[in-house]
Amino acid sequence: MFVDIVNIYIKAGNGGNGAVSFHREKYVAAGGPDGGNGGKGSDIVFVADDNLSTLIDFRYKKKYIAPDGEKGGANRKTGKSAEPTVIRVPRGTLVKDADTGRILADISDDEPVVVAKGGNGGKGNMNFATATRQIPKFAKPGYPGEEYNVTLELKLLADVGLVGFPNVGKSTFISVVSAAKPKIANYHFTTITPVLGVVSLGEKSFVVADIPGLIEGASGGAGLGHEFLRHVERCRMIVHVVDVSGTEGRDPQEDFEKINFELKNFSEDIASRPQIVVMNKVDLASEEQVESFRKFIEDKGLPCFSCCAAAARGTDDVIKYIAAMLDKLPPVKRYEIEPLTQVELDEKELKKKRFTITKEDGIYIVEAPFLVPILQTVNMDDYESLQYFQRVLRFSGIIDKLEEMGIQENDTVSIYDFEFDYMR
């Protein structure tokens, strides 16, 4: 099964928590704090794999959660950082933020691309010792890794896109000019998935993509073509194959206009690509049909070639012309990563500090996911550690919100498993 678009969830690893530890060694008095820092969480890395040609594997595994970094240890030991989590995709896959549509990566080269960064490790208590605070009993939690709902969209990397109505001979053409072996039969939609073929011409070579037959209305969702028009987006040029004989009962000129309308309706950029027209099945057409269609195309300023793909006649001229054109055209399209806007950056920062406060039976209940790792590293029986936690509540805006809601002295505040009485 050919699958070229899927949605998955990715979550990079969290950083390991910093450690709370004090040096204990015979004959060493007052060894002091020696809790080490946590290790970095695992990055999620996308890599192009030429052994893959479809995204079908992602139909069955939708969540990719990378491991966290190890927590810090005693004797100033830094926790081990987690190895990158590698996700292999077909070359030409775009990774998009499913919520915003922003392009996170174009996996077209051999270089691995980090899409979600692992969180940095938290600092151990050895970092918080000062002249006035010599025995800090708290450490910082690791930072959370990035997470995204992403859309994987495969856009084939091909120099040339073959387009045309069903059964005009595109599959036969690509089987003759390359080593590709598409299914060929005398009925519509024989090809139901895009086929890539490498064409060699002396020392030159280029990739041709046979796009499954388009029909009228394809850009709006009709037939199979709308599912595969995206694979023409990277092509450097279009080869429009037309059944000039009209054996299907269609008018070749109308076929040409309809396909170009669908290309333009799908993307103005695609419609503006250099295009040549190949009149196929000339052996079944009259001389008048061939010359009439040739004049129609040349009046539009487009190159027009005659061929009989089934007999491999005229295909060499087409290939030589394509190779000469490609020498003058820009390389296959690559998509630039789209950076976050300032609004999105601000929203991302706010999300890290988001919280809700509700009042039930006189108790103020605080829900704040960012506080969970902090609570795990704070010693509430230690005065300095408690002061640190109070500063977090103040700087995050939780105290201000409680006061805005009318909290009074000795009212109870509940934050997950931790409860305390509010004091001004």
PLY file of the C-alpha trace (Angstrom):
ply
format ascii 1.0
element vertex 424
property float x
property float y
property float z
element edge 423
property int vertex1
property int vertex2
end_header
0.00 0.00 0.00
1.30 3.44 -0.93
0.82 5.91 1.93
2.15 9.43 1.45
0.60 11.44 4.29
0.19 10.54 7.98
-0.12 12.26 11.36
2.02 11.18 14.32
2.97 12.47 17.79
6.63 12.97 18.73
8.01 13.77 22.17
11.70 14.37 22.84
13.14 13.16 26.14
13.09 15.29 29.28
16.34 16.28 30.90
17.34 14.30 33.98
16.74 15.89 37.39
19.62 17.35 39.33
20.64 15.43 42.45
20.53 16.44 46.11
23.55 14.88 47.78
26.19 15.69 50.39
29.75 14.48 50.36
30.45 11.81 52.95
33.99 10.53 53.29
36.06 9.34 56.22
38.30 12.05 57.62
36.60 14.72 55.48
34.49 17.00 57.65
31.70 19.15 56.19
32.16 17.75 52.70
29.38 19.96 51.39
26.83 19.49 48.62
27.94 17.29 45.72
24.74 16.51 43.82
25.45 16.33 40.10
23.50 17.67 37.14
21.01 15.64 35.13
21.75 14.39 31.62
20.19 15.74 28.44
17.04 14.11 27.11
17.00 12.30 23.77
16.56 14.38 20.61
14.16 13.11 17.95
16.06 12.97 14.67
14.65 12.32 11.20
16.84 10.57 8.62
16.23 9.86 4.92
16.22 6.16 4.09
16.37 5.21 0.42
15.08 1.72 1.25
11.71 3.24 2.11
9.23 4.47 -0.50
6.05 4.89 1.55
4.93 6.09 4.99
2.86 2.98 5.65
4.81 2.04 8.82
3.47 5.18 10.50
-0.08 3.93 10.04
0.58 1.38 12.78
2.82 3.33 15.14
1.53 6.81 15.89
3.51 7.83 18.99
7.27 8.25 19.28
8.39 9.10 22.82
12.14 9.44 23.33
13.89 8.41 26.58
14.77 10.92 29.29
18.26 11.79 30.44
19.53 10.13 33.60
19.33 12.03 36.88
22.49 13.39 38.46
24.40 11.40 41.05
26.52 11.87 44.14
30.16 12.97 43.94
29.25 15.62 41.33
28.40 12.97 38.74
26.45 14.21 35.76
23.70 11.89 34.57
24.13 10.18 31.23
22.56 11.95 28.27
20.13 9.86 26.24
21.10 8.82 22.72
19.14 10.45 19.86
15.96 8.69 18.78
16.15 8.15 15.01
13.03 8.04 12.85
13.65 6.87 9.28
11.44 8.19 6.48
11.51 8.07 2.67
13.67 10.72 1.03
11.53 13.74 0.15
9.37 13.67 3.29
8.22 16.98 4.72
7.70 17.21 8.49
5.05 19.78 9.37
3.58 20.99 12.64
0.07 19.54 12.40
-1.39 22.39 14.47
0.04 25.32 12.49
1.11 23.81 9.15
4.63 25.18 9.70
7.40 23.23 7.97
9.76 21.79 10.59
12.05 19.85 8.22
12.51 18.72 4.62
14.15 15.30 4.73
15.71 15.39 1.28
19.44 15.27 2.04
21.68 12.77 3.81
22.10 14.98 6.88
20.04 13.94 9.94
17.61 16.65 11.05
16.73 17.30 14.70
13.01 18.06 14.75
12.32 17.89 18.51
15.11 18.80 20.93
15.57 16.93 24.18
15.44 18.93 27.39
18.61 19.95 29.21
19.39 18.36 32.54
18.54 20.09 35.79
21.26 21.41 38.08
22.28 19.48 41.17
22.52 21.07 44.60
26.29 21.53 44.21
25.43 24.54 42.00
23.43 26.35 44.70
25.99 26.50 47.50
26.93 30.04 48.53
28.71 31.61 51.49
25.35 32.14 53.19
23.65 28.97 51.89
26.15 26.22 52.52
23.82 23.21 52.64
21.21 23.62 49.87
18.75 20.74 50.08
17.13 21.27 46.71
18.00 20.80 43.08
16.43 21.77 39.77
14.37 19.38 37.66
15.28 18.59 34.09
13.75 20.69 31.36
10.97 19.09 29.29
11.71 17.92 25.77
9.91 19.45 22.81
6.75 17.74 21.62
4.73 18.08 18.44
1.81 16.62 16.60
3.37 16.38 13.17
2.18 15.63 9.66
4.54 13.59 7.50
3.96 14.36 3.84
5.92 12.57 1.14
6.69 14.65 -1.96
8.71 12.52 -4.35
12.12 13.80 -5.41
11.90 13.67 -9.20
13.31 15.87 -11.94
10.46 15.19 -14.35
6.76 14.58 -13.75
4.73 12.61 -16.29
1.12 13.81 -16.34
-1.89 13.01 -18.49
-5.27 11.30 -18.56
-5.50 7.59 -17.67
-4.47 5.09 -20.33
-2.52 7.57 -22.49
0.68 5.51 -22.19
2.62 7.13 -19.34
3.47 3.79 -17.73
4.58 2.35 -21.07
6.75 5.43 -21.66
8.53 5.21 -18.29
9.05 1.44 -18.69
10.77 2.04 -22.05
13.05 4.92 -21.01
14.02 3.54 -17.56
14.28 0.32 -15.60
10.96 0.98 -13.84
8.42 -1.82 -14.17
4.96 -0.34 -13.62
1.82 -2.37 -14.23
0.70 -1.89 -17.83
-2.75 -2.84 -19.12
-5.40 -1.53 -21.48
-7.73 -0.06 -18.87
-7.97 3.09 -16.76
-6.06 3.56 -13.51
-3.67 0.67 -14.13
-1.15 2.74 -12.15
-2.60 3.59 -8.74
0.63 4.72 -7.04
3.41 7.04 -8.27
6.29 5.21 -9.98
9.88 6.48 -10.08
12.28 5.60 -12.87
15.94 6.60 -13.34
16.79 7.52 -16.92
20.45 7.21 -17.94
21.83 9.03 -20.95
25.59 8.61 -21.20
27.09 10.14 -18.07
23.86 11.98 -17.28
20.91 10.63 -15.37
17.65 12.01 -14.05
14.55 10.78 -12.22
11.11 10.59 -13.84
7.90 10.22 -11.80
4.85 8.62 -13.40
1.93 10.32 -11.66
-1.28 8.19 -11.67
-3.81 9.34 -14.28
-5.50 12.63 -13.65
-9.10 13.27 -14.64
-11.25 16.36 -14.85
-11.84 17.69 -11.34
-8.71 16.03 -9.89
-7.53 19.21 -8.16
-10.84 19.31 -6.35
-10.71 15.68 -5.22
-12.01 13.65 -8.16
-10.39 10.35 -9.11
-6.95 9.32 -7.88
-4.94 12.23 -9.22
-5.73 14.66 -6.39
-3.94 12.33 -3.97
-0.74 12.45 -6.00
-0.57 15.97 -7.44
1.69 16.87 -4.50
4.36 14.65 -6.04
4.65 16.99 -9.02
5.49 19.93 -6.75
9.23 19.23 -6.65
9.57 18.41 -10.36
11.75 20.69 -12.43
9.67 20.19 -15.56
6.43 18.58 -16.74
6.11 16.04 -19.55
2.49 16.03 -20.68
1.58 12.76 -22.42
-1.46 12.89 -24.71
-3.20 10.10 -26.64
-3.22 11.90 -29.99
-5.23 9.10 -31.63
-8.29 9.76 -29.47
-8.93 6.02 -29.12
-10.72 6.63 -25.82
-13.27 8.80 -27.60
-11.77 12.01 -26.17
-10.47 15.06 -28.01
-6.64 15.38 -27.49
-6.88 19.18 -27.44
-9.55 19.09 -24.74
-7.46 16.56 -22.79
-4.50 18.93 -22.89
-6.53 21.92 -21.71
-8.26 19.98 -18.93
-5.04 18.57 -17.45
-3.37 21.98 -17.48
-6.42 23.48 -15.84
-6.15 20.90 -13.04
-2.43 21.63 -12.58
-3.09 25.37 -12.42
-6.04 24.91 -10.08
-3.88 22.83 -7.75
-0.85 25.13 -7.85
0.10 28.17 -9.93
3.73 27.27 -9.25
3.34 23.84 -10.86
1.50 25.29 -13.84
4.39 27.68 -14.46
7.01 24.90 -14.72
8.58 24.27 -18.15
6.42 21.79 -20.06
6.79 19.68 -23.15
4.06 17.66 -24.86
4.47 14.07 -26.05
1.94 12.86 -28.64
1.70 9.15 -27.91
-0.01 6.39 -29.95
0.84 8.12 -33.24
0.71 4.71 -34.89
-3.05 4.68 -34.27
-3.62 8.29 -35.39
-4.04 9.74 -38.86
-1.50 12.19 -40.24
-4.16 14.88 -40.08
-4.76 14.24 -36.35
-1.03 14.42 -35.61
-0.39 17.61 -37.58
-3.51 19.33 -36.27
-2.53 18.64 -32.65
1.12 19.56 -33.29
0.04 22.98 -34.63
-2.28 23.44 -31.63
0.62 22.85 -29.20
3.26 24.82 -31.11
0.89 27.80 -31.33
1.05 27.79 -27.52
4.84 28.00 -27.70
5.44 24.51 -26.32
7.77 21.82 -27.74
5.83 18.88 -29.20
7.14 15.36 -29.86
5.69 12.33 -31.63
6.21 8.87 -30.23
4.87 5.35 -30.04
5.96 4.29 -26.56
4.77 0.70 -27.05
7.24 0.28 -29.94
9.90 2.54 -28.35
9.76 4.85 -31.38
10.51 8.53 -30.80
11.29 8.11 -27.10
15.02 8.77 -27.57
14.35 12.23 -29.01
12.15 13.05 -26.01
14.79 11.90 -23.51
17.60 13.83 -25.20
15.52 16.99 -25.18
14.60 16.55 -21.52
18.27 16.04 -20.56
19.28 19.21 -22.42
16.51 21.21 -20.72
17.39 19.95 -17.25
20.94 21.28 -17.68
19.45 24.78 -17.77
16.89 24.43 -14.98
17.28 25.00 -11.21
17.73 21.91 -9.01
14.86 19.94 -7.51
12.87 22.12 -5.12
13.78 22.04 -1.44
11.48 23.49 1.21
12.86 25.96 3.72
12.22 25.46 7.42
9.74 28.05 8.66
10.84 29.68 11.93
8.39 30.42 14.72
6.81 33.86 14.66
7.15 36.08 17.73
3.50 35.37 18.61
4.17 31.61 18.47
7.35 32.01 20.57
5.40 33.96 23.18
2.66 31.32 23.19
5.27 28.58 23.61
6.74 30.34 26.65
3.30 30.92 28.16
2.44 27.25 27.71
5.40 26.32 29.91
3.92 28.33 32.79
0.23 27.63 32.22
-1.82 26.80 35.31
-5.40 26.71 36.55
-6.77 27.34 40.05
-10.17 26.18 41.25
-11.81 26.45 44.67
-13.58 23.42 46.09
-14.89 23.16 49.67
-12.73 26.13 50.68
-9.53 24.59 49.29
-7.63 26.28 46.44
-6.58 23.55 44.00
-3.70 24.41 41.69
-3.14 22.45 38.46
0.26 23.31 36.98
2.10 20.58 35.04
5.37 22.53 35.12
5.41 22.23 38.93
5.39 18.41 38.96
9.16 17.92 38.41
9.91 20.81 40.77
7.92 19.21 43.57
9.95 16.03 43.11
13.23 17.83 43.82
12.19 20.19 46.62
12.57 19.20 50.28
9.61 20.84 52.03
11.13 20.19 55.46
14.10 22.39 54.62
13.67 26.15 55.05
15.91 27.18 52.12
14.33 24.60 49.83
10.88 25.85 50.80
11.97 29.43 50.06
13.02 28.33 46.57
9.58 26.78 45.99
7.87 29.95 47.21
9.88 32.02 44.73
8.74 29.71 41.92
5.11 30.23 42.95
5.60 33.99 43.04
7.46 34.34 39.72
5.03 32.03 37.89
2.08 34.24 38.89
0.35 31.60 41.03
0.51 33.68 44.24
-0.84 36.75 42.41
-3.72 34.69 41.03
-4.55 33.26 44.48
-4.66 36.77 45.95
-6.80 37.93 43.02
-9.25 35.10 43.85
-9.48 36.40 47.43
-7.39 33.89 49.36
-7.14 34.62 53.07
-4.50 33.82 55.65
-4.58 30.15 56.78
-6.65 29.10 53.73
-5.47 25.76 52.34
-3.71 25.47 48.98
-3.40 22.05 47.32
-0.81 21.43 44.59
-1.06 17.78 43.60
0.05 15.78 46.70
1.36 18.83 48.54
-0.87 20.99 50.77
0.00 24.07 52.77
-1.69 26.95 54.60
-1.39 30.31 52.92
0.57 32.92 54.89
1.06 36.52 53.87
0 1
1 2
2 3
3 4
4 5
5 6
6 7
7 8
8 9
9 10
10 11
11 12
12 13
13 14
14 15
15 16
16 17
17 18
18 19
19 20
20 21
21 22
22 23
23 24
24 25
25 26
26 27
27 28
28 29
29 30
30 31
31 32
32 33
33 34
34 35
35 36
36 37
37 38
38 39
39 40
40 41
41 42
42 43
43 44
44 45
45 46
46 47
47 48
48 49
49 50
50 51
51 52
52 53
53 54
54 55
55 56
56 57
57 58
58 59
59 60
60 61
61 62
62 63
63 64
64 65
65 66
66 67
67 68
68 69
69 70
70 71
71 72
72 73
73 74
74 75
75 76
76 77
77 78
78 79
79 80
80 81
81 82
82 83
83 84
84 85
85 86
86 87
87 88
88 89
89 90
90 91
91 92
92 93
93 94
94 95
95 96
96 97
97 98
98 99
99 100
100 101
101 102
102 103
103 104
104 105
105 106
106 107
107 108
108 109
109 110
110 111
111 112
112 113
113 114
114 115
115 116
116 117
117 118
118 119
119 120
120 121
121 122
122 123
123 124
124 125
125 126
126 127
127 128
128 129
129 130
130 131
131 132
132 133
133 134
134 135
135 136
136 137
137 138
138 139
139 140
140 141
141 142
142 143
143 144
144 145
145 146
146 147
147 148
148 149
149 150
150 151
151 152
152 153
153 154
154 155
155 156
156 157
157 158
158 159
159 160
160 161
161 162
162 163
163 164
164 165
165 166
166 167
167 168
168 169
169 170
170 171
171 172
172 173
173 174
174 175
175 176
176 177
177 178
178 179
179 180
180 181
181 182
182 183
183 184
184 185
185 186
186 187
187 188
188 189
189 190
190 191
191 192
192 193
193 194
194 195
195 196
196 197
197 198
198 199
199 200
200 201
201 202
202 203
203 204
204 205
205 206
206 207
207 208
208 209
209 210
210 211
211 212
212 213
213 214
214 215
215 216
216 217
217 218
218 219
219 220
220 221
221 222
222 223
223 224
224 225
225 226
226 227
227 228
228 229
229 230
230 231
231 232
232 233
233 234
234 235
235 236
236 237
237 238
238 239
239 240
240 241
241 242
242 243
243 244
244 245
245 246
246 247
247 248
248 249
249 250
250 251
251 252
252 253
253 254
254 255
255 256
256 257
257 258
258 259
259 260
260 261
261 262
262 263
263 264
264 265
265 266
266 267
267 268
268 269
269 270
270 271
271 272
272 273
273 274
274 275
275 276
276 277
277 278
278 279
279 280
280 281
281 282
282 283
283 284
284 285
285 286
286 287
287 288
288 289
289 290
290 291
291 292
292 293
293 294
294 295
295 296
296 297
297 298
298 299
299 300
300 301
301 302
302 303
303 304
304 305
305 306
306 307
307 308
308 309
309 310
310 311
311 312
312 313
313 314
314 315
315 316
316 317
317 318
318 319
319 320
320 321
321 322
322 323
323 324
324 325
325 326
326 327
327 328
328 329
329 330
330 331
331 332
332 333
333 334
334 335
335 336
336 337
337 338
338 339
339 340
340 341
341 342
342 343
343 344
344 345
345 346
346 347
347 348
348 349
349 350
350 351
351 352
352 353
353 354
354 355
355 356
356 357
357 358
358 359
359 360
360 361
361 362
362 363
363 364
364 365
365 366
366 367
367 368
368 369
369 370
370 371
371 372
372 373
373 374
374 375
375 376
376 377
377 378
378 379
379 380
380 381
381 382
382 383
383 384
384 385
385 386
386 387
387 388
388 389
389 390
390 391
391 392
392 393
393 394
394 395
395 396
396 397
397 398
398 399
399 400
400 401
401 402
402 403
403 404
404 405
405 406
406 407
407 408
408 409
409 410
410 411
411 412
412 413
413 414
414 415
415 416
416 417
417 418
418 419
419 420
420 421
421 422
422 423
